[in-house]
Amino acid sequence: MHSGSARDLSLHHGPLSELFPQVESVTDRAKWLFNDAQLAAWDEQGFVVGPRLLNSVQIEQLRAELTMLSNPGHPGAEFWYEYHSNESRDPGKILFHALGAWRIGIALHDILWHPAFTTPAAQLLNGPVRFWHDQLFCKPAHHGGVVAWHQDYSYWTRTQPMAHLTCWIGLDDSTVDNGCVYYVPGSHRWDLLPITGLAGDMNAIQKVLTQEQWEQFQNPVPVQLKAGECVFHHPLTVHGSFENRTANPRRAVVLNVVRDGVCSQSDQPLLDGVPVVPPGTPLSGQFFPLLYTPSL
Ligand SMILES: O=C(O)CCC(=O)C(=O)O
């Protein structure tokens, strides 16, 4: 990989550009709060469509950074926690998946502090929002691969207690044809399932489900969104996405956050290349910035 001369943006715990609005007052933020019906849907289903997060200028900037970052030799490549040009390893089913973009691209960094994201995230977490990590998921035109059914927390048990959430943000319209995300409503009430693989086989999960879960699993809900819209999901909600069969890419930025106070449970680095956070110690420091503390 290119050794790069890029600076590590994780040293900056706040926006570096004016791409996203800055607001301080509770009143300014109120427009991004979920209403009671949306909160009830979150409790009932384990996912909820959020506010429109991005305008066309922000979408274009994020797309441009993503295009630059999808070339493995780009400057700053040393800052990735994970980088898979094709996580499926099957050239006919490409899934670009990478963690750590916030350290490299300015828009991908600044979106963490976007109040349209942090405000509803704090509401769902019921407390201050701390960054865990980001993810890019891209399925190219015609041969974009699947994201197999999974619960996010299966990948995160090295951090406890479970007070995490995911915000999935589309950079393209996402549809049934291009591989939008599907959710299994109510699966956030299931126990934690073992990891059965992320980029390969959509049927792999079947072998770890009980009969009752398998019956509930029969009606997953596709969430089709316009570019710039988002959906939040609970860390136990089972979700996945099918192939992209269209002539255009399906790109997404995913933000994973925790309620402040979530601790490491591992004596190993929580993310590749990051210093160890000793077990029992809350996440903090350069790689886990506090994004927003709601006023009481
Ligand atoms: O983008 C996708 O298709 C899957 C995203 C996903 O698994 C996630 O946001 O946790």
The ligand as an ORCA input file, in Angstrom:
! r2SCAN-3c Opt
* xyz 0 1
  O     -25.030     -1.990      3.420
  C     -25.466     -3.115      3.596
  O     -25.998     -3.744      2.700
  C     -25.389     -3.778      4.953
  C     -25.114     -2.843      6.053
  C     -24.957     -3.486      7.390
  O     -24.809     -4.646      7.552
  C     -24.989     -2.598      8.544
  O     -25.234     -1.397      8.404
  O     -24.786     -3.095      9.670
*
